[in-house]
């Protein structure tokens, strides 16, 4: 294990490759001595048109120039990825808070609508691959019945499995109908690989740190296939990878992929060849996808990402011991740690200092595009858009233990009293007493939910009227958060959702005691 600034986990020489990239011409790399053995037992790379090269053309993918093959009127990238005209036109590049995001669109709510073409009569391998994705990752699949008829005139996003000459898929969510093509007698493992592309994964061997794990001999690659061996970093492309190169990834290709002469293109560092597996998603595949589609984040020494529906959880990054507070924005986590408030990219894990020389932060919340926090009795705000931090006058909140936002106001627990505060921090009114020691409160459906004295309470943010929400009891160290769809509690190692009447449902029992919990609103 090594300290890194990317989302990580604890395996050695493993790591799911997750990135969004393009390919131009290869830059020279260190070559290896040719090995005088021919391929014996190997796994052929998935290809859309086996044995066909097509015509090499230039295009633009997510804002970067690429080279692709045109075969049968289709733009084929890296052998089995079909690019849409919209992608080549740069229509899917989008601007986010941190700048241009050159990556495929993810599937809203981690849900992939799908159909199976009637020409596929044996659906067993498809259903087995879908079942594994659903069991191992946050991804859900929803079968659509007659989408052209029921949803006529409505643009819906879905993927159709259909027969083709070989294996192919689009990368990420293209928009509207897209396809995964399969040959006759398609295997579950190869279908997992193609669904991986649909989810947003590229091939493992194109990660920029690959030379730490493998050697590459481009002399054994045909000119037409050189584009398939380019790293995304060489293209100036934005992306991220999960820990070390994962030789067990369902997205990894074997030593002889794209070989023109039967000699190995890739070897391990000692010069030996390797095989790949097409049986299941690797652990790091599942962890990486969980991070991509995560909407719940927790701290307990390490930073974890998970999803609110299935409770899948993955270790994102290390070395957050004694972190004081955390909140989430749509693209960024803000974490108070080691006298600094850090802006942490949820995908890359990169940390950026925002405010330094500050400690003892009691609570933190994101509201109206600003981060608010309590420190030494003062209320602060930080604007991520311009980097301006403001310390509001008045050391009013020295006993403050909790800070939240609901329905246009901030709420602070100060000693035994709960206050409602204007967004400028200067006007406040008491909402009642009996809140001594409260640290957990979150907004949900225009109400403020509060953990106190082992019970969950629901308060009207206008009147201050409060009532117990359900009959459940909670540990003193239980953590509370919410997104737009779920009220969530981590308690006793379980991630729970709390329903409209206070009923508690365990989502996952794989959430050991956490010290801080936050969530991002799910997309509608």
N, C-alpha and C positions, 0 to 999 in steps of 0.2 A: 504494500500500500504506500502511496506517496501523496503528499499534499498537492492538490490540483485546483484549478479554478473552473473546472467544468463539472457538470453533474457526474458523480462517480458512484462506485460501489466497491465491494471488498474482494472481488475475485482477482486472480492473477492471470495475465495473458488472455483475458476475456473482455468482451465489451460490445454491446450492440451498437452498430453504426447507424446513426440517425442524422440525416442531413438533407439539405436541399441544394442542388448543385447544377452545374452545366459543364459541358466538355468542349474545349477548343483543342488545338493541336498540342500534343504532348511536349513537355519540356524534358530535356535529357535527365536521366537518373543513373545511379550507379548500376552497372550491369554485373551479372554474375557469370561465372564460368559455366559453359554449356555442359549439362550432365548427359552422359552418353547412354541414357536409358530411355526406352520408349514407354509411352503410357500403357499401362496394363489394366489396372482396375481404377476406374475413375468415374466421376459424375459429370455428364455433359452439362454445360451451362444452358439455362433456359433461353430459348430464342424464339422470336415471333415467326421467322421464316427460315427454317433450318436449311443450310446449304446455299442460301441466297445472300449476295452482298449488296445489291442495289446500287443506287447512284449517290455518291457523297454530296451533300449540300450544306450550305451555311444557313444558320438561323439564329434567332434570339430567344433564349429561354429565361424567364424571370429577370430580364434586363441584361443578361450576359450573352455574348456570342458563343454559339456552339457549332459543332459539326455533327450531322446525323445522316442516316441512310434513308433514302426514299425507296420503298419497296411496295409495289401494288398500291401506289397512291397514298401510302401511310408514311409518317415521319417516325422512324425507328431509332431509338436512342439506347445505347448500352445493351443492344441485343434483344431485349424483351420489353422495353418501355415504349409505349406509343404516345407520342406527343400530339395534343390537339392543336388545331389552327390558332385557337385563342391563346394557348400557352406560348406558341412560337411568336405570336404577335406581342407578347409581353403583357397580355391582359390580366394575368393573374398576379403580377407584381403589385404589392400594396404597401402603403406607407403607414407605419405604426409610430408610437411615441419615440422609439429609439432610432427611427430612420427607416430607410428602405429595407423591407424584409423580402429577400429573394428566396422564397421557399414556397412549396406547394401549400394549398389550403388544406387544413385538417377538416375532418368530418364533424359537423356540429353535434354536440352532446355525445361524442364518441359513438355515434349511431350510423351504420351503413345500411341504407335500404338496398335491396337486391331483388333480382329476378333470375330465373334459370331458363334459358331458351329451350323450347320444346324439343329441339333436335338432340338435346342431351337426355338420354333415357335412363342412364345409370348415374344417379346423383350421389352415390355413397361417398366417393372421395371428396366431393365438394362439401357435403354435410359434415364429414369428419374434420375437414380443415376449419370450417366455420365453428364447429363445436370446440376445437382446441383454442381458437382465438377468443371465444367467449369465456372459456374456463380460465384462461391464463392472463388475459389483459382486460383493460376497461372497455374494449370494443364490443358493441352489440350489433347484431344483424337483424333486420326486420324484412321479412318476405313481403313483397308487394304483389297484389293480385290485380292483373289487368291495368297497369299504370297508365297506358295510353288511353284507355277508356274512362276510368274513374277520374283521372287527373287531367283530362283533355283540356288544353289551353292553360294549364298551370305548370310552370317550370319546377320540377322536383329533381332532386339529386339522387341518383341511384346507379348501381353497377349491375350489368347483366353478364352472367356466365354463358359463353357460347362456344361452339366448336370453331377451331381455326387450324391452320397448318402447324402451328406450334404454340408455345406459351407466350402470352403478352399481357400487359396491364398498363394503365395510365399511372402517373405518379401523383399521389394525393387525390383530393377531390377536385375534379375538373369543372363540374357544373353541368346539370342536366344528366342525360344518360351517358355512361361510359362502359367500357367492356373489359372483361378478363377472358381472353381466348385460351382454349385448351385443346390439345390434340386428342385423338381417340386413345383410350386407355391412360388418361392423365392420372398422375399419382397424387396422393395427399400431400407429400412433401413439396412437390413442385407447385401445387396450388397454394400452400402456405407461403411459398416464396413470392408468388404473384400477388396474393393478398397483402403481403408485406409492402410491396410497392404501392398498392392502393391506399394503404394506411399512411404512407409517407416515407418509407424507407428506400434508400438506394443500396447499391452493392457494397459490401463490407470492404472489399479490396481497394476502393477508391478513397478511403480516409487518408488524410495528409500525414499521419504518423505511422503509416504502414511499414516504412523502412526500419522501424524499431523492432519489427517482428518477422518480416519477410524480405527476400531479395527478389528483384524483378529483372528478367532478361528480355528486353524489347527486340533483340535480334530474332527471337523465335515467334514474333507476332507479325502477322501480315499488315501491310500498310492500311488496309481498310479497317482493321480492328484496333489500330493504335488509339483511336478515340475512346475505345472501351476501357483503356488502362489509365486514363487521366484521373488525377485526384481533383476533388472539388476545390481545394485551396489553390491549386495551380491556375484555376479559372477565376481567381479573385472572388470566390463565392462564399456566401454566408452559410454556416451550418454548425452542427455540433456532433460530437461523438461521445460514446459512453465508455469511459475508462480505457482499457487497452484493447487491442485488436482481438476480436472474438472469432477464433478459428472454428467454433462450434455454431456460429450464427447460421440461421436458415438463409441468410443473404450472402454468405461467403461462397466464392467459386474456387474450384480446385486448382492444382498446380498447372494443369494443361489447358486451362480455359484460354481460348483464342490462339492456341498454338497453330502455326502454319506448317510445322514439320514433325509433329509428334514429340517434340522435346519440351521440357517444362518451361513455362513462362514465369511461374512463381515458385519459390522454394522457401523453406525455413532458413534461418540464418546460418545453420551449419551446412546448408546446401542440399538437404534432404527434401524430397517431395512430400506432399500431404494430400489427404483426401478430405472431403467435406461430408456433412450429413444432410439428408433430406427426410428426416423422420419426425422432427418436432421443432417448435420454437425453442431456442436456447433460453436459459435463465436471463441472460443479458438482453436478448430480444424483448422479452416480456417486461423487464425493468425499464428499458429505454422507451417502449411504447407507453408505459404508465406515466413516465415523465412528460412525454409529448402531450398526452391527453389528461394530465393531472389538473385538478381544480381544488384540492385540499392540501394544505401544507402544515407540517408540524415540526417542532424543534424539541430535541432531547439529546443534547450533545452533538448529534448530526441533524442535518436537514432532510426531511422526508417529503416526498410527493405522493399523492394518492388520488383516487376518484371517489366522489360522494355516492355513487350508485352501487358499485361492487365492493368498495373498500380495498382495492388493490393498493399496495404500498411499495415504494422503491426508495432506497437511500440515494439522495441527490448529491450531497457534499458533506464534508467532514469539518471538524474543528470549529464547532459553534458552542462549545461548553460555556456555560454561564451567560448565554445570551439573555438579554433583559426584556425584549419585546419584539413583536413582529406584526406586520400587516401586509396585505396583498393588494396590488392594483391589477388591471387587466394584463399587463406585460411584465411587471416587476414586483419582487418582494423587497420590503424594507425591513432590515434587521438591525437592532441595537446590540452592539457587541464590541468589547474591548475599546471603550471610550469613543466609539465611532458609530454613526448610522450608515449602513451600507445599502446601496442599491444593488440587488442581486437579480440578474437576468434569469428568468425561470427555465429557459431552455439551455442556454450555454453555461449557466452557473457563474459567469464572470462577475466579480465584485468591483464596485466603484464607490469610493468615499463620497459621501454627500455632506455630512456635518461631522467634524472631528473635535476632540477635546471635550466630549460630553459623556457623562455616565450617570447612573442612578435613574434611568428612565423607567417609569412605573407602568406606563400603558401607551399604546399607539393605535391609531385608527386612520383609515383612508376615507376622505369625504370631500365631495365637490372638487375633485381633482387635486387635492392637497393632502399631505400627511400631517396629522396632528399628534402631538405627544406631550406627556407630562414629565417634568424634571425639576426637582428641588422646589416644588410648589408653584412653578410657573407653567403656563400653557404656551406651547410653541406651534408654529405651522411651518411647513416646508413645501415649496412649489416645485415639483419635478420639471415643469416646463421651462423655468428660467433659473432654477437653482437658488432661488431666494428663500432664506429662512427668516422668520419673524419671531421674536420673543415678546409676547403680549405683556403689557405692564400689569403689575400687581401680583404679589406672591400669595395668591388667594388659596392655593391648592396644596399646601405643604403636607397635609395628611392624605392627599389624594391617592387612591388605590386602583381606580378603574376609569377608563375613558371610552366613550362610544358615540355613535352618531345615529340619529333617527329623525326622519321627517323634517329636515331643515334645521335641526339643532344639535349641538354637542351635549353630552351628558357626562357628568363627573361624579363619582362617589368620593366624597370628602369627609373623612371621619365616619360619622353615623348618618350623614345626610346625602341624599341624591339631589344634585342640582341640574337644571336645564340652562344651557348657556348659549348666547347668540354666537354666530360664527366668527365675530370679531373678538370674542372673549370678554367683552366689557359689560354685558348685561346678563344677569342670571337670576334664577328664581328657584326656591326650594321646592322639590317634588315630594318631600316626605322623609321621615327618619326610619331607622331600623336597618341600615345598610352597612353597618360596621364590618370591615374585613372583606367586603365584596371585591372580587377581582375579575369576574367574568360576566359581561353583559354584551349582547349583540342585537342589532335590529333585524326583524324578520316580519314581512307583511305589515309594515307600518306600526308594529308593536315593538317594545323593547323587552327582551327576554333576559332574565337575571338569575344566576345561581347564587343562592344564599341559604345558609343554615341547612345544607344538604337537600334543598328543594329547588325546583325550577319554577320561576314566577314570570307572569306576563303582565306588563304595565302599559297602560294607555299613555302615549307620549305627550298628549295634550292635557289631560286631566290629572295624571298621576295615579289614577285608580289602578290597583294592583290585585291580582288574584293568582292563586297557585295553579300551575299548568300541569295537570296530571298528578298521580299519587306516587310517582317514583321517587326514590332517594338516590343521592349522588355523593360520591366521596369528596372530601375537602379539596383534593387536587384535580378534580374533574375540569376539563377544558371545554369551552363552548364557542361555537362559530356558526355561521350560516352563509349560504349563497342564495340566489333568487328562488331556488326550488326546495332547499332542504335546511332544516334546523338540525345541527349536528353536535353531538357530545362525545368526547373521548373520556371514558370512565372505566377503570378497572381493566385496562388492556383492550377494551372493545371500542370500536367506532359505531356509534348508534345514531339513528335518525329519530326525531321526535315528531309525532304526528299532530294533527289539528286539535286533538283532545288530550294531548299529553302522553299518548301511548308511545312506548319506546320499542324500537326494532333494532336488533343487532345486525349491522351490515357486515362487519368483519371482527374477528377476535384476534387480529394480528396487529394491534396498535398498542404496544406497551406504553406505560405511563409517559405522557408528553407534558412539556412545560409551557409550550405556547402552541396555539392552533389558529389558523386563519384559512379563509376560502375565497375563491374567485367566483363571481356569479356565473352560473351556467348559461350558455346561449339558448335563445328561444328558437 
